[in-house]
Amino acid sequence: MSQDDIRAEQSLAPTIQAATQLPLLGLTVGCDGAWSARFWNRIGHRRYDLNWCESVRIAGEWFNATYDNKQIPQPPFREELTRTVSAWGDEIQALIGRVRIGVVGAGSVGSIVAESLARMGVGQLILIDHDAVERVNLDRLLHAKSRDIGCAKVRVLAKALGASATAASFQALPIEYSIVESEGFRAALDCDILFSCVDRPWPRSVLNFIAYAHLIPVVDGGILIHSSRKRQGLIGADWKAHIATPPRRCLECLGQYDPGVVSTERDGYFDDPSYISNISSDHPIYRNENVFCFSLAAASLEILQLVSMIVRPSGISNTGAMAQHFVTGTIEQSYDKCNSGCFFQSIVALGDHAPVQVTGDHRVARDARSARQSKARRAWCKFQQMLRSHYVILPKNWARC
């Protein structure tokens, strides 16, 4: 910035602060299309300090971002990524290495997606899930072992990804909250791209809101297995992958969740045995019987959607919403826009000013965390008793795991 530019923004900062109670945001674009951004934060009477942004994300049909090399240096080339870089070049790999990606749902699809991203050289992953590993998960949950039963899925996955990552500096941050809780929601807003690996309507509606109100692209997918309980055989299976972001079609218009049952889940009925016993067997709540091979296919389709949006091979960034049918081996593509009167098209870029509250109290998530904490405390007490029985004195500043 020239001194004239700096003086111009400094003179505007007090007026903007007084009118909006928010700091002035300055933006500059270079002749190469690279953006820089800065906030002018008030530090005293008519005194404003310039604070450079780490990055500027460009929203639209394709994904791009500009980074401040002083704050987020370009990742160095590593031999582990030789084949990956040869596919799309240094520039795209530098973008992939610096982008912050959130994976919402650390189950069968989410764990495979996270593993793929770590091996592609992504440097920062935020894993969001409140649930714990169960024995029934072990046939399809990547990296989970029997010893992990009862542990938070995100912690098990984050630990394993450290060994798989190919980035020079890798961080996997586990968030033991649901996306529908304010803590999980805020963690998601700190991402550049989100993967939706959830199967409930409320979390999907929250992610749909983020995609349009906060302009964070959401790569979503789903699996539907058709089986016969009478014959105990597989009839068919389908899986989908698509990206929700303006101007593409939103998750609600894609039919990925029924808005009519979001409030039912928010009120806790989906976790009420007496309510569940009275709903039909074809209700969406029962459509989550994933099998590892189908989870692998769905995760692969979601990763390819991301690659298309970032790499833009042959100039194509939008391959449409894709649906693959297992029995016939066919793939369908759709480029439809949102339905007329879609609510989410009316809140594009409104952010925190959107006239809707999407998060709330999630009793099941809260109880799951409480149970894990109680189990950890019992294990710690048992460990102390064992040490005392062997006449070992613990120091006061003993570090707990």
SULDAQUI-V613820 format. One record per residue. N is the residue number from 1. RES is the residue in one letter. PSI is psi as a letter, one per 30 degrees, with the letter a starting at -180 (999 if undefined). Layout:
BEGIN
n->(N & N)
res->(RES & RES)
psi->(PSI & PSI)
END
This chain:
BEGIN
n->(1 & 2 & 3 & 4 & 5 & 6 & 7 & 8 & 9 & 10 & 11 & 12 & 13 & 14 & 15 & 16 & 17 & 18 & 19 & 20 & 21 & 22 & 23 & 24 & 25 & 26 & 27 & 28 & 29 & 30 & 31 & 32 & 33 & 34 & 35 & 36 & 37 & 38 & 39 & 40 & 41 & 42 & 43 & 44 & 45 & 46 & 47 & 48 & 49 & 50 & 51 & 52 & 53 & 54 & 55 & 56 & 57 & 58 & 59 & 60 & 61 & 62 & 63 & 64 & 65 & 66 & 67 & 68 & 69 & 70 & 71 & 72 & 73 & 74 & 75 & 76 & 77 & 78 & 79 & 80 & 81 & 82 & 83 & 84 & 85 & 86 & 87 & 88 & 89 & 90 & 91 & 92 & 93 & 94 & 95 & 96 & 97 & 98 & 99 & 100 & 101 & 102 & 103 & 104 & 105 & 106 & 107 & 108 & 109 & 110 & 111 & 112 & 113 & 114 & 115 & 116 & 117 & 118 & 119 & 120 & 121 & 122 & 123 & 124 & 125 & 126 & 127 & 128 & 129 & 130 & 131 & 132 & 133 & 134 & 135 & 136 & 137 & 138 & 139 & 140 & 141 & 142 & 143 & 144 & 145 & 146 & 147 & 148 & 149 & 150 & 151 & 152 & 153 & 154 & 155 & 156 & 157 & 158 & 159 & 160 & 161 & 162 & 163 & 164 & 165 & 166 & 167 & 168 & 169 & 170 & 171 & 172 & 173 & 174 & 175 & 176 & 177 & 178 & 179 & 180 & 181 & 182 & 183 & 184 & 185 & 186 & 187 & 188 & 189 & 190 & 191 & 192 & 193 & 194 & 195 & 196 & 197 & 198 & 199 & 200 & 201 & 202 & 203 & 204 & 205 & 206 & 207 & 208 & 209 & 210 & 211 & 212 & 213 & 214 & 215 & 216 & 217 & 218 & 219 & 220 & 221 & 222 & 223 & 224 & 225 & 226 & 227 & 228 & 229 & 230 & 231 & 232 & 233 & 234 & 235 & 236 & 237 & 238 & 239 & 240 & 241 & 242 & 243 & 244 & 245 & 246 & 247 & 248 & 249 & 250 & 251 & 252 & 253 & 254 & 255 & 256 & 257 & 258 & 259 & 260 & 261 & 262 & 263 & 264 & 265 & 266 & 267 & 268 & 269 & 270 & 271 & 272 & 273 & 274 & 275 & 276 & 277 & 278 & 279 & 280 & 281 & 282 & 283 & 284 & 285 & 286 & 287 & 288 & 289 & 290 & 291 & 292 & 293 & 294 & 295 & 296 & 297 & 298 & 299 & 300 & 301 & 302 & 303 & 304 & 305 & 306 & 307 & 308 & 309 & 310 & 311 & 312 & 313 & 314 & 315 & 316 & 317 & 318 & 319 & 320 & 321 & 322 & 323 & 324 & 325 & 326 & 327 & 328 & 329 & 330 & 331 & 332 & 333 & 334 & 335 & 336 & 337 & 338 & 339 & 340 & 341 & 342 & 343 & 344 & 345 & 346 & 347 & 348 & 349 & 350 & 351 & 352 & 353 & 354 & 355 & 356 & 357 & 358 & 359 & 360 & 361 & 362 & 363 & 364 & 365 & 366 & 367 & 368 & 369 & 370 & 371 & 372 & 373 & 374 & 375 & 376 & 377 & 378 & 379 & 380 & 381 & 382 & 383 & 384 & 385 & 386 & 387 & 388 & 389 & 390 & 391 & 392 & 393 & 394 & 395 & 396 & 397 & 398 & 399 & 400 & 401)
res->(M & S & Q & D & D & I & R & A & E & Q & S & L & A & P & T & I & Q & A & A & T & Q & L & P & L & L & G & L & T & V & G & C & D & G & A & W & S & A & R & F & W & N & R & I & G & H & R & R & Y & D & L & N & W & C & E & S & V & R & I & A & G & E & W & F & N & A & T & Y & D & N & K & Q & I & P & Q & P & P & F & R & E & E & L & T & R & T & V & S & A & W & G & D & E & I & Q & A & L & I & G & R & V & R & I & G & V & V & G & A & G & S & V & G & S & I & V & A & E & S & L & A & R & M & G & V & G & Q & L & I & L & I & D & H & D & A & V & E & R & V & N & L & D & R & L & L & H & A & K & S & R & D & I & G & C & A & K & V & R & V & L & A & K & A & L & G & A & S & A & T & A & A & S & F & Q & A & L & P & I & E & Y & S & I & V & E & S & E & G & F & R & A & A & L & D & C & D & I & L & F & S & C & V & D & R & P & W & P & R & S & V & L & N & F & I & A & Y & A & H & L & I & P & V & V & D & G & G & I & L & I & H & S & S & R & K & R & Q & G & L & I & G & A & D & W & K & A & H & I & A & T & P & P & R & R & C & L & E & C & L & G & Q & Y & D & P & G & V & V & S & T & E & R & D & G & Y & F & D & D & P & S & Y & I & S & N & I & S & S & D & H & P & I & Y & R & N & E & N & V & F & C & F & S & L & A & A & A & S & L & E & I & L & Q & L & V & S & M & I & V & R & P & S & G & I & S & N & T & G & A & M & A & Q & H & F & V & T & G & T & I & E & Q & S & Y & D & K & C & N & S & G & C & F & F & Q & S & I & V & A & L & G & D & H & A & P & V & Q & V & T & G & D & H & R & V & A & R & D & A & R & S & A & R & Q & S & K & A & R & R & A & W & C & K & F & Q & Q & M & L & R & S & H & Y & V & I & L & P & K & N & W & A & R & C)
psi->(k & l & e & e & e & e & e & e & e & e & f & f & e & e & e & e & e & e & e & f & g & l & l & k & j & k & k & k & k & l & f & g & g & k & k & l & l & k & k & j & k & k & f & a & j & h & k & k & k & k & j & k & k & e & l & k & k & k & k & a & e & l & k & l & k & k & k & j & f & e & e & i & l & k & k & l & k & k & e & f & g & e & e & e & e & f & e & g & l & e & e & e & e & e & e & e & f & f & k & j & k & k & j & j & j & h & b & e & e & e & e & e & e & e & e & e & e & e & f & f & g & k & f & k & k & j & k & j & k & f & l & l & k & l & e & f & f & f & f & g & j & k & f & k & l & e & f & f & k & f & l & k & e & e & e & e & e & e & e & e & f & e & f & f & k & f & k & e & j & k & k & j & j & k & j & h & l & l & f & f & l & e & e & e & e & e & e & e & f & g & l & e & k & k & k & j & h & l & g & l & e & e & e & e & e & e & e & e & e & e & e & e & e & g & h & j & k & j & j & l & l & l & k & j & k & j & l & j & e & e & f & h & l & k & e & l & k & k & l & l & k & l & k & j & k & k & g & l & k & l & e & e & f & f & g & f & l & j & f & f & f & e & e & e & e & e & f & g & f & f & g & j & e & e & e & e & f & g & l & l & f & g & k & f & f & f & h & g & i & l & k & e & e & e & e & e & e & e & e & e & e & e & e & e & e & e & e & e & e & e & e & h & k & g & g & j & f & j & g & l & k & k & k & k & k & e & e & f & g & l & k & k & k & k & g & l & l & l & l & k & g & k & e & f & f & f & g & k & g & f & b & f & g & k & h & k & j & f & l & a & k & j & e & e & e & e & e & e & e & e & e & e & e & e & e & e & e & e & e & e & e & e & e & e & e & e & e & e & f & g & h & k & k & k & l & e & h & k & k & k & 999)
END
